[in-house]
Amino acid sequence: MPAYTRGCITEHADFAPRDGAGALVFEDRMWLIGGWNPRDPDHFPSICTNDVWSSTDGSNWTCVKPNTFGTEAFDPATNWEGRHTAG
């Protein structure tokens, strides 16, 4: 069995820095869902976000769903609220 190693893939991902994002692997992609950063009101207007990002390599990320939580675009009938730890 090969030894486990770890390393930095990127120091500057395409998404804003955050804590408490949901992270998972599904259909050969990494997914990052929500999170919060109370010190960044530009990317987190309501502290938490409901954006969704995906990557096949951990270095290049694509925004699958932009944040709408805390903006006029948010519709609670069709959208989920911003999440911390994907709760």
Contact map, one row per residue, 1 for C-alpha under 8 A:
111000000000000000000000000000000000000000000000000000000000000000000000000000000000000
111100000000000000000000000000000000000000000000000000000000000000000000000000000000000
111110000000000000000000000000000000000000000000000000000000000000000000000000000000000
011111000000000000000000000000000000000000000000000000000000000000000000000000000000000
001111100000000000000000000000000000000000000000000000000000000000000000000000000000000
000111110000000000000000000000000000000000000000000000000000000000000000000000000000000
000011111000000000000000000000000000000000000000000000000000000000000000000000000000000
000001111110000000000000000000000000000000000000000000000000000000000000000000000000000
000000111110000000000000000000000000000000000000000000000110000000000000000000000000000
000000011111100000000000000000000000000000000000000000000110000000000000000000000000000
000000011111100000000000000000000000000000000000000000000000000000000000000000000000000
000000000111110000000000000000000000000000000000000000000000000000000000000000000000000
000000000111111100000000000000000000000000000000000000000011100000000000000000000000000
000000000001111100000000000000000000000000000000000000000001110000000000000000000000000
000000000000111110000000000000000000000000000000000010000000101000000000000000000000000
000000000000111111000000000000000000000000100000000000000000000000000000000000000000000
000000000000001111100000000000000000100000000000000000000000000000000000000000000000000
000000000000000111111000000000000011100000000000000000000000000000000000000000000000000
000000000000000011111000000000000011100000000000000000000000000000000000000000000001100
000000000000000001111100000000000111000000000000000000000000000000000000000000000001110
000000000000000001111110000000011111000000000000000000000000000000000000000000000011110
000000000000000000011111000000111110000000000000000000000000000000000000000000000001110
000000000000000000001111100001111000000000000000000000000000000000000000000000000000000
000000000000000000000111110001110000000000000000000000000000000000000000000000000000000
000000000000000000000011111111100000000000000000000000000000000000000000000000000000000
000000000000000000000001111111100000000000000000000000000000000000000000000000000000000
000000000000000000000000111110000000000000000000000000000000000000000000000000000000000
000000000000000000000000111111000000000000000000000000010000000000000000000000000000000
000000000000000000000000111111100000000000000000000001111000000000000000000000000000000
000000000000000000000011110111110000000000000000000001111100000000000000000000000000000
000000000000000000000111110011111000000000000000000111100000000000000000000000000000000
000000000000000000001111000001111100000000000000000111000000000000000000000000000000000
000000000000000000001110000000111110000000000000011110000000000000000000000000000010010
000000000000000000011100000000011111000000000001111100000000000000000000000000000111110
000000000000000001111100000000001111100000000001110000000000000000000000000000000111110
000000000000000001111000000000000111110000010011100000000000000000000000000000000011000
000000000000000011100000000000000011111110010011000000000000000000000000000000000000000
000000000000000000000000000000000001111110010011000000000000000000000000000000000000000
000000000000000000000000000000000000111110000000000000000000000000000000000000000000000
000000000000000000000000000000000000111111111010000000000000000000000000000000000000000
000000000000000000000000000000000000111111111110000000000000000000000000000000000000000
000000000000000000000000000000000000000111111000000000000000000000000000000000000000000
000000000000000100000000000000000000000111111000100000000000000000000000000000000000000
000000000000000000000000000000000001110111111111100000000000000000000100000000000000000
000000000000000000000000000000000000000111111111100000000000000000001110000000000000000
000000000000000000000000000000000000000010011111100000000000000000001100000000000100000
000000000000000000000000000000000001110110011111100000000000000000000000000000000000000
000000000000000000000000000000000111110000011111110000000000000000001000000000000111000
000000000000000000000000000000000111000000111111111000000000000000111000000000001111000
000000000000000000000000000000001110000000000001111100000000000011111000000000011110000
000000000000000000000000000000001100000000000000111110000000001111110000000000000100000
000000000000000000000000000000111100000000000000011111000000001111100000000000000000000
000000000000001000000000000000111000000000000000001111100000111110000000000000000000000
000000000000000000000000000011110000000000000000000111110000111100000000000000000000000
000000000000000000000000000011100000000000000000000011111111110000000000000000000000000
000000000000000000000000000111000000000000000000000001111101100000000000000000000000000
000000000000000000000000000011000000000000000000000000111111000000000000000000000000000
000000001100000000000000000001000000000000000000000000111111100000000000000000000000000
000000001100100000000000000000000000000000000000000000101111100000000000000000000000000
000000000000110000000000000000000000000000000000000000111111110000000000000000000000000
000000000000111000000000000000000000000000000000000011110111111000000000000000000000000
000000000000010000000000000000000000000000000000000011100001111100000000000000000000000
000000000000001000000000000000000000000000000000001111000000111111000000000000000000000
000000000000000000000000000000000000000000000000001111000000011111000000000000000000000
000000000000000000000000000000000000000000000000011110000000001111100000000000000000000
000000000000000000000000000000000000000000000000011100000000001111110000000000000000000
000000000000000000000000000000000000000000000000111100000000000011111000000000000000000
000000000000000000000000000000000000000000000000111000000000000001111111110000000000000
000000000000000000000000000000000000000000001101110000000000000000111110110000011100000
000000000000000000000000000000000000000000011100000000000000000000011111010000000000000
000000000000000000000000000000000000000000001000000000000000000000011111110000000000000
000000000000000000000000000000000000000000000000000000000000000000010111110000000000000
000000000000000000000000000000000000000000000000000000000000000000011011111000000000000
000000000000000000000000000000000000000000000000000000000000000000011111111100100000000
000000000000000000000000000000000000000000000000000000000000000000000000111111100000000
000000000000000000000000000000000000000000000000000000000000000000000000011111111000000
000000000000000000000000000000000000000000000000000000000000000000000000001111100000000
000000000000000000000000000000000000000000000000000000000000000000000000001111110000000
000000000000000000000000000000000000000000000000000000000000000000000000011111111000000
000000000000000000000000000000000000000000000000010000000000000000001000000101111100000
000000000000000000000000000000000000000000000000110000000000000000001000000100111110000
000000000000000000000000000000000110000000000101111000000000000000001000000000011111000
000000000000000000001000000000001111000000000001110000000000000000000000000000001111111
000000000000000000111100000000000111000000000001100000000000000000000000000000000111111
000000000000000000111100000000000110000000000000000000000000000000000000000000000011111
000000000000000000011100000000001110000000000000000000000000000000000000000000000011111
000000000000000000000000000000000000000000000000000000000000000000000000000000000011111
